[in-house]
Amino acid sequence: MSKEYIFDITPGGRLSGDIRVPGDKSISHRSIMFGSLADGVTEVEGFLEGEDSLATLAAFRRMGVVIDGPTQGRVLIHGVGMHGLRAPDGPLDLGNSGTSMRLMAGLLAGQPFDTTLTGDASLSRRPMRRVTQPLGEMGARIETEAAGTPPLRLRGGSPLRGLRYDMPVASAQVKSALLLAGLYAEGETCVTEPAPTRDHTERMLTAFGYLITRHHNTVCVKGGGRLNPVRIAIPADISSAAFFLVGAAIAPGSDVTLTDVGINPTRIGVINILQQMGACIDIVNKRMFGGEPVADLRVRAGELRGIDIPVEQVPLAIDEFPALFIAAACATGRTVLTGAEELRVKESDRIQVMADGLRTLGIHAEPTLDGIVIEGKGGESTVQGTDFKSVPIFGGGEIESHGDHRIAMSFAMAGLRAAAPIRIHDCKNVDTSFPRFAGLARGAGLGIQVRGEG
Ligand code: S3P
């Protein structure tokens, strides 16, 4: 039994300096998957050594792929070719990682062997029918629990046929699962998305020399091709940078530069939304890392105002809403989020869990079916003759993160504008996406202490 793992946040402070957050989680997963299927050695730099991407790495090792590293973010994957994976000797435990499970469901559906995919308590509650149902239409045989939740039991040796699929939810995981199954299917698989979602699968398959076509909002792949190994430099994860973007935007006197951050247009909702709220973010030094655009992001504290978050930004910022809610609490006026029911089925119910935590800290936050309404307290602190920015927004208190990494890190940043200490419970899963978060945040100026151990 592990001890409880707590963040204790001392109120106040500001953030400064150059910060390189760890590698992009989505791209790290895909580098292992595609590198494993390539004909030869793929070299990866900047790999995220977090529990989620390490779960993917361990799973492919168990299917016979030799993988050296990670050593300081460097990984060598000795690809076995499209048909070289071997049956694992038991269930593959994917921990907390929904991306591993959904993408691997697609990738493994067309293998000649059976596999069982399991996960931790949070992953075991997450909906999987969104992938198993369309994969079933392609000919895959996958069993779930009665509620459509993990474990997933995949029966090997099922021939797959191409599918044209109109996705009911804007999900990059569903799109990717179907495209990966499509690599093994007879004919063409086409996925139409209701709104743009992250396109790392398409970009990386293209980098590995696989033909992917896109017409408007439909992306297609034909089965039967091969992957050529490549070198991959993984950008810093904008989803991890988001905590520092928000922290620096809300804490008076902050000035932070986040380096090498991935600014793929399908991921920059957090920048777009913060800028619309009035945040001061400069995007400099734009360049490409392989097929992915990166830049350095300089962010300084400034006055924020509440907004109605444009619904088309929702899939582009889907993982950043917990952090954005902290920014909304510090803004002048009301922020309204709609069209984000997906937040209820992430690592936790992020709408409810954030609303509960915000209320604990004295913020009016009203959850709705598909979003939240947050009454910002920025305006309340505009007192004549007072430096409004130095006035606390949050009270102190105890926050339940429900084992959700992004909830924990978001409330840690709230400490920068708190009047009293904040204690955040159940923070171990921060290691799934952001190992050494506390040390990096402390170095930048956040008063954070970690208690207990995993
Ligand atoms: C991911 C897609 C998103 C995101 C998740 C990673 C991916 O999920 O929330 O953290 O790597 O494809 P959905 O596509 O289900 O929204």
Residues whose N, C-alpha, C, O or C-beta is under 5 A from the ligand:
A	BS01	S3P	S26 T99 A170 S171 A172 Q173 I318 D319
